[in-house]
Amino acid sequence: MLLTPTDADERAIGPRTGGAYYGNTTGLYEVIAVHHGLEAQRLLGKDATRGRGPRGRHRTRNIATERLETHRQPWSTTDHLARWGR
């Protein structure tokens, strides 16, 4: 089953697009990529289609530690955009 992003998914991801930088209480992050549908399912398995939050996934790099992570946390009130992406 191919999942396409819905408006709710896009709102939950917020302004995180490839190349964007955003920060929150845990650090500053560069968005490497945003994945939807089959790509998101491959990254995190069935969790891509269940639960709350966006069905899409975003891959980030922590600026301070260089650590790469893939997650689906929705945009929150503690997040702030430091630089727009592409």
C-alpha positions in Angstrom: 0.0 0.0 0.0 1.5 3.3 -1.1 1.1 6.1 1.4 1.1 9.7 0.2 1.5 12.6 2.5 -1.7 14.2 3.6 -2.2 17.9 4.6 -2.1 16.8 8.2 1.2 15.0 7.7 2.7 18.1 6.1 1.5 20.3 8.9 2.9 17.9 11.5 6.3 17.9 9.8 6.2 21.7 9.8 8.8 23.7 7.9 11.3 20.8 7.9 12.5 20.3 4.4 15.8 19.1 3.0 18.5 21.7 3.8 16.5 23.4 6.6 18.0 24.0 10.0 15.9 23.9 13.1 16.5 23.9 16.8 14.8 22.9 20.0 15.7 22.2 23.6 17.9 19.2 22.6 20.0 21.0 20.0 20.3 22.3 16.4 19.6 20.0 13.5 20.0 20.0 9.7 17.3 18.2 7.8 18.9 15.8 5.4 15.7 14.5 3.8 12.0 14.0 4.4 10.6 10.6 3.4 7.0 9.5 2.8 5.2 6.4 1.8 7.3 3.3 1.0 10.6 5.1 1.8 9.3 6.0 5.3 8.1 2.4 5.8 11.5 1.0 4.8 13.2 3.3 7.3 11.1 2.5 10.4 8.9 -0.4 9.4 5.3 -0.6 10.3 5.6 2.3 12.7 5.4 4.6 9.6 1.7 3.9 9.4 0.5 3.7 13.0 0.2 5.9 16.0 0.0 9.7 16.2 2.1 12.1 14.4 3.1 12.4 10.7 3.3 9.3 8.6 6.4 10.7 7.0 9.9 10.5 8.4 12.7 13.1 8.5 16.4 12.3 8.6 18.4 14.8 10.5 22.0 15.6 11.5 22.7 17.0 15.0 25.0 19.9 14.3 26.9 19.5 17.6 27.5 15.7 17.5 27.2 15.0 13.8 24.8 12.1 14.7 22.3 11.1 12.1 18.8 10.2 13.2 15.5 9.2 11.5 12.4 10.1 13.3 8.8 11.3 13.0 8.3 13.7 15.9 5.8 16.4 14.9 6.7 20.0 14.9 6.2 21.4 18.4 6.1 24.7 20.2 9.7 24.2 21.3 10.9 23.9 17.7 12.1 26.9 15.9 13.3 27.3 12.3 16.9 28.6 12.0 17.2 28.5 8.2 14.8 27.6 5.4 15.6 24.6 3.3 15.3 24.1 -0.4 
